[in-house]
Amino acid sequence: MCVGRIHWNGVTSPPHRTLPPLVGRAIVRFMETPDNATDHPEEAPGATGNAARDWATASAEPQYRAAVVDLLGALAYGELAAFERLAEDAKLAPTLGDKAELAKMASAEFHHFEQLSDRLAAIDEDPTAAMEPFAKALDDFHRQTAPSDWLEGLVKAYVGDSIASDFYREVAARLDTDTRSLVLAVLDDTGHGNFAVEKVRAAIEADPRLGGRLALWARRLMGEALSQAQRVVADRDALSTMLVGGVADGFDLAEVGRMFSRITEAHTKRMAALGLAA
């Protein structure tokens, strides 16, 4: 099926290419029944399939290897883009202390990028070639969600980046042990979460009128981020096949829906932490 524009809580996301049928049906079904959240996969029974193997064993399957290279490439470019964005957002910081905090977070993101780049090189893959397929989609996302001020930048980093991190953590549950450890390590919070919550809540307390504007902004980010996640899957055959069960221990149709439901539930909790209505 072809998903053109996806409507999410009143937000319209940009069009993109045709999704694999299983992924597309699961996303649409999930959006029609958003209250079907289940326990996080980390609470599921013991790992099986590739999730119970190391890289040397799991990568013997060419399609799995290609899927992991795609995933690491997407993550690496995401970390590089996050570094650039945080450095840019630092220019909007109202105080020197805030500027220094963002610079420190940007440095942490670049370290994550280096870890992923080094891993790609270690498995005989060119990091630049692995990142290239994802550059346009991520650049488009950041261009379409460019913040207009300091507070929008903080909300974007907290809400938008967290949605992407939730998606990658869900995927990590299906990865071999070596790759999973790396992915989870680079998804560690750089400190931006607590920093954003503190600053945004203080701003809303000082001027409650900001709450409505920032809530609308966060809902837009949710729609754009989900659309971005879909594009990451749809544009790469090996990755989409792994997610919908074409490779051992992938997601089945129902699980794809539950995955997006868990991501939305986490988003709602983050909005509450910011003092915003989901």
Secondary structure, 3 states (H helix, E strand, C coil): CCCCCCEECCEECCCCCCCCHHHHHHHHHHHHCCCCCCCCHHHCCCCCHHHHCCHHHHCCCHHHHHHHHHHHHHHHHHHHHHHHHHHHHHHHCCCHHHHHHHHHHHHHHHHHHHHHHHHHHHCCCCHHHHHHHHHHHHHHHHHHCCCCCHHHHHHHHHHHHHHHHHHHHHHHCCCCHHHHHHHHHHCCCCCHHHHHHHHHHHHHHHCCCHHHHHHHHHHHHHHHHHHHHHHHHHCCHHHHHHHCCCCCCCCCHHHHHHHHHHHHHHHHHHHHHHCCCC
